[in-house]
Structures are given as C-alpha cells and as structure tokens.
Amino acid sequence: MRKILAPVLVGIGAFLVVAAVLAQTWVPGQVERTPLDTDSTTHLSGEARVGGPKEPVGPVLAYSINRADSEASDDEVIVWATSLCVVRDEGGIDGCVSADDPQGRLISAEAEAFATDRHTALTVANDGYLPADAPQQEGLQNKWPFGAQRQTYPVWDGVVGAAVDATYEGTEEFDGLETYHYRAEATADGVDVLEGVPGDYAQTTDYFIEPRTGAIIKQVVHQERSADGVGEILVLDLAFTDDQVQTNVDEARDNISRLRLLETIVPVVGYVVGGVALLGGLALLVVRRRTPA
C-alpha cells in the first residue's frame, strides 16, 4: 500500500503546486481580458431642455449600446461598434427612434468605432483593426482597466475630439459594493455642437468604477451646448437607471467571484494541499527506502 500511496501523493502534490504557480503567473493574463462576445445595452434616464432657456424641461431616456466585433478583434485588442441614442420619454418609448419619428422624440444619436486593449481598456492605434478613414481616438472608452488605481485616467470625449482627465475623487458603495469615483470635466469653444453648427460645449461626467474588474457601475452626466449666434440649445442631465446600476452590481460581483476563485483560492489550495501531499509522499518514499526488507 505504501509503495502505491507515496508516488500518488507526490504526483498529486506536484500537480497542485504547478496549478498554483500557473494561477498566480499565467492565469491573470488570460482571464483579465474584456470578453470578445460583449454585446450590451445600458439604460439611462434623466431630463433635458432642448432649445433656449424658455423651453420646458422634460424627461428623457438614453440607450448606450456596446458591441464587440469578435472577427476584427484578437487576443490583445478588441474592436468596438458603439452607439448612443437620447430620446424624449413620451408615448411609452422603450428604445431608440428614427430621425423621422412622427412625434419628434429623437434628441440625438451618434455612433462610433474604436479599438481598445483588452486588459488596460486604453484605445490603441486603428491600424489593421478599423478602416483607414476611421477617426483615431485615445484614452479610456467604455470601461476602466482591470485593477483600477486611485489616480487620474484619460477618458475620450467625442465632442472635444481628445481625451480629458478623469480625476480620482474618492469611494462610494452601491448595495455594499465599493467603487472608485472619478470625475471628468470637458469644455471646448468653437466645436461642432451639432453637425456643421459651431458653438460652446461643457460636460461633467462622474464615473463609479468597480476597481477589480474595471466595470462602470454608475455614470452621471451633465452637459450644456450653445450654438454661435443662437445661444443655449441643450441642457442635459443623464444617469444610469437604478435597475441598470443593480444589474451592473450583480454582474460585477459574479465576475469578482470568478477572478477570486482562479487567482486567489486556487493558488492557496494548490500551495497548502499540494505542499502537504508532496511532502507526505516524499516522506513515505524516504521511510520506505530506509526500512529493511
């Protein structure tokens, strides 16, 4: 029995120790990547005043779609097709509408394509990933890096046409989940506030990030646009809906559990159990050799 038990323990112990080493060194680089099958719609709500200061403030909804192009992506880079639609909350609306909507509920609609690093979430060069005429963007786009830090990050602003600083502001909890709060303030004069219409633009965006996964749990936006020679044309306040925030919290918790299993629990079990089995097996081998026939 001892002849069989010793090599079995050595084999199991060695396997578990090797698994623990891989979980600490190789696994993080494989699992800490944005999934290539990402296809999500984020729901936002708020209010807006469209037109001058005399116009009424009304409720609005927004739908932000983030869809990964898995065929154009690879192991290190993920290619995105995203869109944002803001509509008046009228007539029981549950999605975006076309520009010729009979009720005139469409406020704005925009679409973008870009490529980001699957681990750092930073925008990469378009070369080889997007058509030659695609505008080059920079900074963070639709998530933060895995293992986000309490520091300033560059975040892309499409109206400014450049990345702006998102500064760390502190922490905040949502249903017990701790997030890092970042704030980005963007201002620009002489930019297109509508297609072909120059004017002034200002936006403050608050991001609440789950640092382990880099997921955006909540986002709050205040935006103002004024057209040259006309004045104010839009004042907009938007935020993730409560249901959307709860969905994000639940998904973040699930992803954190998976990462903890692979990067923390597996190494601990591997080193402890594997080490004990390996030492036990070696001890039995030594004892067997020293025992006279």
C-alpha positions in Angstrom: 0.0 0.0 0.0 2.8 2.4 0.9 4.5 1.7 -2.4 1.4 2.9 -4.2 0.5 5.8 -1.9 3.9 7.5 -1.9 4.1 8.2 -5.7 0.4 9.0 -5.8 0.8 11.7 -3.2 3.9 13.0 -4.9 2.1 13.2 -8.2 -1.0 14.9 -6.8 1.1 17.3 -4.8 3.3 18.3 -7.7 0.2 18.8 -9.9 -1.5 21.1 -7.3 1.7 23.1 -6.8 2.2 23.6 -10.5 -1.5 24.6 -10.8 -1.0 27.2 -8.0 2.1 28.7 -9.8 0.2 28.9 -13.1 -2.8 30.5 -11.3 -0.5 33.3 -10.0 1.6 33.9 -13.1 -0.2 32.8 -16.3 -3.9 32.8 -15.4 -4.3 36.6 -14.7 -3.1 37.5 -18.2 -5.6 35.1 -19.7 -8.7 35.9 -17.6 -8.2 39.6 -17.1 -9.3 40.4 -20.6 -12.5 42.0 -22.0 -14.7 39.2 -23.4 -15.0 39.1 -27.2 -18.7 38.3 -27.0 -19.6 41.5 -25.3 -23.0 42.8 -26.5 -24.8 45.0 -24.0 -27.3 47.8 -23.8 -27.1 50.3 -21.0 -30.2 52.2 -19.9 -30.1 55.8 -18.7 -32.7 58.3 -17.7 -32.8 62.0 -16.8 -34.1 65.3 -18.1 -33.3 67.8 -20.8 -34.1 71.2 -22.1 -33.9 71.4 -25.9 -33.8 74.9 -27.3 -33.5 78.1 -25.4 -33.9 78.9 -21.7 -37.6 79.5 -22.2 -38.2 75.9 -23.4 -39.6 73.4 -20.8 -37.5 70.7 -19.1 -38.7 67.3 -19.9 -37.9 63.6 -19.1 -35.5 61.8 -21.4 -34.2 58.3 -21.8 -30.9 57.1 -23.4 -29.7 53.8 -24.7 -26.0 53.1 -24.9 -25.0 50.0 -27.0 -21.6 48.4 -26.8 -21.0 45.6 -29.2 -17.7 43.8 -29.8 -16.6 42.8 -33.3 -15.1 39.4 -32.5 -13.9 38.8 -36.1 -11.9 42.0 -36.2 -10.6 41.5 -32.7 -7.7 39.3 -31.5 -6.1 38.1 -28.3 -4.9 41.5 -27.3 -7.2 44.0 -28.9 -11.0 44.3 -29.0 -12.8 46.2 -31.7 -16.0 48.1 -30.8 -19.1 49.4 -32.5 -20.9 51.7 -30.1 -23.9 54.0 -30.3 -25.8 56.4 -28.0 -29.4 57.5 -28.6 -31.2 60.1 -26.5 -34.9 60.4 -26.8 -37.8 62.2 -25.1 -39.6 59.9 -22.7 -43.0 60.1 -24.3 -45.5 57.6 -25.6 -44.3 54.6 -23.6 -41.0 54.5 -25.5 -38.7 51.5 -24.9 -35.8 52.1 -27.4 -34.3 54.5 -29.9 -36.4 56.0 -32.7 -35.5 57.2 -36.2 -34.8 60.8 -37.2 -38.2 60.9 -38.9 -40.2 59.8 -35.8 -43.7 61.4 -36.2 -43.6 62.6 -32.5 -40.2 64.2 -32.9 -38.8 62.3 -29.9 -35.2 61.9 -31.1 -32.9 64.4 -29.4 -29.5 63.0 -30.6 -28.0 59.8 -32.0 -24.4 59.1 -32.6 -22.2 56.0 -33.4 -18.5 55.4 -33.1 -16.0 52.6 -33.8 -12.7 52.2 -32.0 -10.3 49.5 -30.7 -9.0 49.1 -27.2 -6.5 46.9 -25.3 -8.4 44.0 -23.7 -6.5 44.4 -20.4 -5.8 48.1 -19.9 -9.0 49.2 -21.8 -7.0 52.1 -23.4 -7.6 52.9 -27.0 -5.0 51.5 -29.4 -4.0 52.6 -32.9 -6.6 51.9 -35.6 -4.0 50.3 -37.9 -5.2 46.9 -39.0 -8.4 47.0 -36.9 -10.5 49.7 -38.4 -10.9 51.2 -41.9 -8.3 53.8 -42.9 -10.8 56.6 -42.7 -11.9 55.9 -39.2 -11.1 58.7 -36.8 -8.3 57.9 -34.3 -9.4 58.1 -30.7 -7.5 57.8 -27.4 -7.9 57.2 -23.7 -10.5 55.1 -22.0 -13.8 54.5 -23.6 -16.4 52.1 -22.1 -14.6 50.6 -19.1 -11.6 51.1 -16.8 -8.6 48.7 -16.7 -8.5 45.6 -14.5 -7.1 46.6 -11.2 -8.0 50.3 -11.5 -5.9 52.6 -9.3 -6.7 55.7 -7.3 -5.2 58.0 -9.9 -6.1 60.2 -12.9 -7.0 58.5 -16.2 -7.5 59.9 -19.7 -11.1 59.5 -21.0 -12.2 60.1 -24.6 -14.7 62.9 -25.3 -16.1 62.8 -28.8 -17.2 66.5 -28.9 -13.8 67.8 -27.7 -12.1 65.3 -30.0 -9.5 64.4 -27.5 -9.0 62.7 -24.1 -9.7 64.6 -20.9 -8.6 63.8 -17.4 -10.8 61.8 -15.1 -9.5 62.5 -11.6 -10.0 60.2 -8.6 -12.5 61.7 -6.2 -13.0 59.0 -3.5 -15.1 55.9 -2.9 -18.8 55.2 -2.9 -20.8 52.0 -2.2 -23.7 50.6 -4.2 -25.6 47.8 -2.4 -22.4 47.1 -0.4 -20.1 47.1 -3.5 -17.2 49.6 -3.2 -16.5 51.7 -6.3 -13.9 54.3 -7.1 -15.4 57.7 -8.1 -13.7 59.6 -11.0 -14.8 62.9 -12.4 -14.0 64.2 -15.9 -14.7 67.8 -16.9 -14.6 68.8 -20.6 -15.0 72.2 -22.1 -14.5 73.4 -25.7 -15.2 76.6 -27.7 -15.7 76.6 -31.5 -16.5 72.9 -31.8 -19.5 71.4 -33.6 -22.3 71.2 -31.1 -24.5 69.9 -33.9 -23.3 68.7 -37.3 -22.0 71.7 -39.1 -23.0 74.1 -36.2 -20.1 75.6 -34.2 -20.5 76.6 -30.6 -19.6 76.0 -27.0 -19.7 72.8 -25.1 -19.3 71.7 -21.5 -19.7 68.4 -19.8 -19.1 66.9 -16.4 -19.1 63.1 -16.1 -18.9 61.2 -12.9 -17.8 57.5 -13.2 -18.2 55.0 -10.4 -15.9 52.1 -11.2 -15.6 48.6 -9.6 -11.7 48.6 -9.4 -11.1 44.8 -9.5 -12.8 44.4 -12.9 -12.8 48.0 -14.2 -16.6 47.8 -14.8 -18.6 51.1 -14.8 -21.2 50.6 -12.2 -22.8 54.0 -12.5 -22.3 57.1 -14.7 -23.8 60.6 -14.2 -23.6 63.2 -17.0 -24.4 66.9 -17.0 -24.0 68.6 -20.5 -24.6 72.0 -21.9 -24.3 73.1 -25.5 -24.7 76.6 -27.1 -24.6 77.5 -30.8 -22.8 80.6 -32.0 -25.2 83.4 -32.6 -28.1 81.4 -31.2 -27.3 80.7 -27.6 -28.3 77.7 -25.5 -29.6 74.7 -27.5 -29.3 71.9 -25.0 -29.0 71.3 -21.2 -28.9 67.6 -20.4 -28.7 65.5 -17.2 -28.4 61.7 -17.6 -27.6 58.8 -15.3 -27.8 55.0 -15.3 -31.2 53.9 -14.1 -31.5 52.3 -10.7 -32.2 48.9 -12.3 -29.2 49.3 -14.5 -27.0 50.1 -11.5 -28.3 47.0 -9.7 -27.6 44.8 -12.8 -24.1 46.2 -13.0 -23.5 45.5 -9.3 -24.7 41.9 -9.7 -22.6 41.2 -12.7 -19.5 42.8 -11.1 -19.9 40.5 -8.1 -20.2 37.4 -10.3 -17.0 38.5 -12.2 -15.1 39.2 -9.0 -16.0 35.8 -7.6 -14.6 34.1 -10.8 -11.4 36.1 -10.6 -11.0 35.4 -6.9 -11.5 31.6 -7.5 -8.9 31.5 -10.2 -6.4 34.0 -8.8 -6.7 33.5 -5.0 -8.5 30.3 -4.0 -6.8 28.0 -6.5 -3.2 29.2 -5.5 -3.9 28.9 -1.8 -5.4 25.4 -2.1 -2.7 24.4 -4.5 0.2 25.5 -2.3 -1.3 24.2 1.0 -2.9 20.9 -0.1 -0.3 20.3 -2.8 2.6 21.1 -0.5 1.3 18.8 2.2 0.7 15.9 -0.3 4.1 16.4 -1.9 6.0 16.4 1.4 3.9 13.5 2.7 4.7 11.5 -0.4 8.4 12.3 -0.3 8.5 11.3 3.4 6.9 7.9 2.7 9.4 7.3 -0.1 12.3 8.1 2.3 10.8 5.9 5.0 10.3 3.0 2.5 13.9 3.2 1.4 15.3 3.1 5.0 13.0 0.2 6.1 14.9 -3.1 5.8 13.3 -5.9 3.7 
